[in-house]
Amino acid sequence: MTDWTGVRERVMALGAASGGDKAFGAMGQGFALDAPLTGPEVADLETCLGVELPEEYRSSCSRSEPEEPARPMASSRCGVTVPTVGPGSETLLSRSNRAWSALFRGGPDPEATTGILAEQPFREGFDDVADLEAALEVWEERLTDVRYDPRFTSGALCLSDEGCGLTAWLVVTGSQRGHMWRDPRSDGEDLRPTRAADGSQLDFAGWYFEWLAAAEAARGLDRRQQI
């Protein structure tokens, strides 16, 4: 399990340092951290979602002190702001995807996407531009329905909104459980695993620390001075 000791201090140092606009996501969330959740609160969140959170993510959200008294917590925890700062303007659990406990299917259906792309209308197939525009509108709606089928992100939590429709997802079910997936569908690309520079797939801790190191580098901070 990842040791999160000193991470809160590193994030707070980012917030206090100059040159905040150089670190991605800074203007959106300001490096603000909520209080960690107690063990009972994390358990209540898992009950609400209907899944057991991956250990790396679970440990990042919870208190490390076993003596910390639990606070009463409402059962409507879904949609709560989680106590982390990540590479995006927000760190909210997705309110739009309620199928958190469904089996993650590994992203889009390439055959379905390829089939729709092959049907794209082009100018040479139409005598009237208005007819082409109407056909394109229908085709784009069908493409959106296929590309944004909610089943593609079932079994995952949306942790980061990077702006312009780009998001990052933590898989919580299936063989990809614990790994991060990038969602660049707004750029016309398909969901895909998030990878490090060496090509290895990133889990939540790797994704988080990669962002944190980049943010510190952008502000000229030496992480050894923050812990």
C-alpha positions in Angstrom: 0.0 0.0 0.0 1.2 3.5 -0.9 2.6 5.6 2.0 0.8 9.0 1.7 2.8 10.6 4.5 3.7 14.1 3.6 1.5 14.4 0.6 -0.9 16.8 2.2 2.0 19.0 3.1 3.4 18.9 -0.4 0.0 19.9 -1.9 -0.3 22.7 0.7 3.2 23.9 -0.3 2.0 24.1 -3.9 -0.9 26.3 -2.9 1.4 28.6 -1.0 4.1 28.8 -3.7 4.2 31.5 -6.4 3.6 30.8 -10.0 0.3 28.9 -9.4 -0.9 29.3 -13.0 2.0 27.2 -14.2 0.7 24.0 -12.5 -2.2 22.3 -14.4 -5.5 22.6 -12.6 -4.4 25.2 -10.2 -6.8 27.9 -11.2 -9.8 25.5 -10.9 -9.2 23.9 -7.5 -6.5 26.0 -5.9 -4.8 23.0 -4.4 -7.6 22.9 -1.7 -7.8 19.7 0.4 -10.9 18.5 2.3 -10.4 16.8 5.6 -9.7 13.1 5.3 -12.6 10.7 5.8 -12.8 8.5 8.8 -13.0 4.7 8.4 -16.7 4.6 8.9 -17.2 7.4 6.4 -15.2 5.5 3.7 -17.3 2.4 4.5 -20.4 4.4 4.1 -19.2 5.8 0.8 -18.5 2.3 -0.4 -22.0 1.2 0.6 -23.5 4.1 -1.3 -21.5 3.3 -4.4 -22.0 -0.4 -4.1 -18.3 -1.2 -4.6 -15.2 -1.7 -2.5 -12.8 1.1 -3.4 -9.3 0.1 -4.7 -6.9 0.1 -1.8 -4.6 2.9 -3.1 -7.5 5.2 -3.6 -9.2 4.2 -0.3 -6.0 4.9 1.7 -5.5 8.3 0.1 -9.0 9.4 1.2 -9.0 8.1 4.8 -7.4 9.1 8.0 -4.3 7.2 9.1 -4.9 7.6 12.8 -6.9 4.6 14.1 -7.9 6.5 17.2 -9.6 9.2 15.2 -13.3 9.3 16.3 -15.8 8.7 13.6 -18.3 11.4 12.7 -21.9 10.7 11.9 -22.4 10.6 8.1 -25.4 10.8 5.9 -26.1 7.9 3.6 -26.4 10.2 0.6 -22.6 10.5 0.2 -22.6 9.9 -3.5 -21.3 12.9 -5.4 -19.3 14.1 -2.4 -16.0 16.0 -3.0 -13.3 13.5 -2.2 -10.3 14.7 -0.1 -7.7 14.7 -2.8 -6.3 17.1 -5.3 -5.6 15.7 -8.8 -4.7 16.8 -12.3 -7.9 18.6 -13.2 -10.2 21.5 -12.3 -12.4 19.3 -10.0 -12.1 16.1 -8.0 -15.7 15.1 -7.8 -17.2 11.7 -8.0 -19.3 11.6 -11.1 -23.0 12.3 -10.5 -24.0 11.2 -14.0 -22.8 7.7 -13.9 -24.7 5.6 -11.4 -23.6 2.2 -12.5 -20.4 2.2 -10.4 -20.8 -1.4 -9.4 -21.2 -2.7 -12.9 -18.4 -4.7 -14.4 -16.0 -2.4 -16.3 -15.9 -3.6 -19.9 -12.6 -2.1 -20.9 -13.6 1.0 -22.8 -15.4 1.4 -26.1 -16.5 -1.1 -28.7 -14.0 -0.6 -31.6 -16.2 -2.3 -34.1 -19.3 -0.2 -33.3 -17.2 3.0 -33.6 -15.5 1.9 -36.8 -18.9 1.1 -38.3 -20.3 4.5 -37.6 -17.2 6.3 -38.8 -17.5 4.4 -42.1 -21.0 5.8 -42.6 -19.9 9.4 -42.4 -21.7 11.5 -45.1 -19.5 13.4 -47.5 -20.2 16.2 -50.0 -19.9 14.1 -53.1 -22.9 12.0 -52.0 -25.3 14.9 -52.0 -26.5 17.4 -54.6 -27.9 19.8 -52.0 -25.7 21.2 -49.2 -28.7 21.4 -46.9 -29.3 17.7 -47.3 -25.6 17.0 -46.5 -25.9 19.2 -43.3 -29.0 17.3 -42.3 -27.4 14.0 -42.8 -24.3 15.0 -40.9 -26.4 16.1 -38.0 -28.1 12.7 -37.8 -24.8 11.0 -38.2 -23.1 13.0 -35.5 -25.9 12.2 -33.1 -25.5 8.5 -33.8 -21.7 8.7 -33.3 -22.2 10.5 -30.0 -24.7 7.8 -28.9 -22.1 5.1 -29.7 -19.0 6.9 -28.4 -20.7 8.1 -25.2 -22.6 4.9 -24.3 -22.7 5.0 -20.5 -21.8 1.3 -20.4 -18.3 2.2 -21.4 -17.6 3.9 -18.1 -19.8 1.7 -15.9 -17.6 0.3 -13.1 -15.5 3.5 -13.0 -15.4 6.8 -11.0 -14.8 10.1 -12.7 -12.1 11.7 -10.6 -10.8 14.6 -12.7 -12.2 17.1 -15.1 -9.3 18.4 -17.1 -11.4 20.9 -19.1 -12.7 20.8 -22.7 -14.5 17.6 -22.0 -11.4 15.6 -21.1 -11.7 13.5 -17.9 -9.8 10.8 -16.0 -11.5 7.7 -14.6 -10.6 5.2 -11.8 -11.7 1.7 -12.6 -13.3 0.0 -9.5 -14.5 -3.3 -11.0 -13.2 -6.0 -13.3 -9.6 -6.8 -14.4 -8.7 -3.1 -14.6 -9.7 -2.4 -11.1 -7.4 0.2 -9.5 -6.1 1.5 -12.8 -6.7 4.9 -14.4 -8.3 5.5 -17.8 -8.1 8.7 -19.8 -11.3 9.9 -21.6 -10.4 12.0 -24.7 -13.7 11.4 -26.5 -14.3 15.1 -26.8 -11.2 15.1 -29.1 -12.7 12.3 -31.2 -10.6 9.6 -29.6 -11.6 6.6 -27.6 -11.2 5.8 -23.9 -7.8 4.3 -23.2 -5.6 3.3 -20.2 -3.5 6.0 -18.7 0.2 5.2 -19.1 3.5 6.5 -17.8 6.3 7.7 -20.0 7.7 4.1 -20.1 4.4 2.8 -21.4 3.4 1.0 -18.2 -0.3 1.4 -17.1 -0.8 3.8 -14.1 -2.8 3.0 -11.1 -4.3 5.7 -8.9 -1.2 6.3 -6.8 1.1 6.5 -9.9 -1.3 8.9 -11.6 -1.6 11.1 -8.6 2.2 11.2 -7.9 2.9 11.9 -11.6 0.7 14.9 -11.4 2.1 16.1 -8.1 5.7 15.8 -9.3 4.8 17.7 -12.5 3.0 20.4 -10.5 6.0 20.8 -8.1 8.4 21.0 -11.1 6.2 23.7 -12.7 6.6 25.8 -9.5 10.3 25.0 -9.0 9.7 23.2 -5.7 12.1 20.5 -4.4 9.9 17.8 -3.0 12.5 16.9 -0.4 11.9 20.2 1.2 8.2 19.6 1.6 8.2 16.4 3.7 
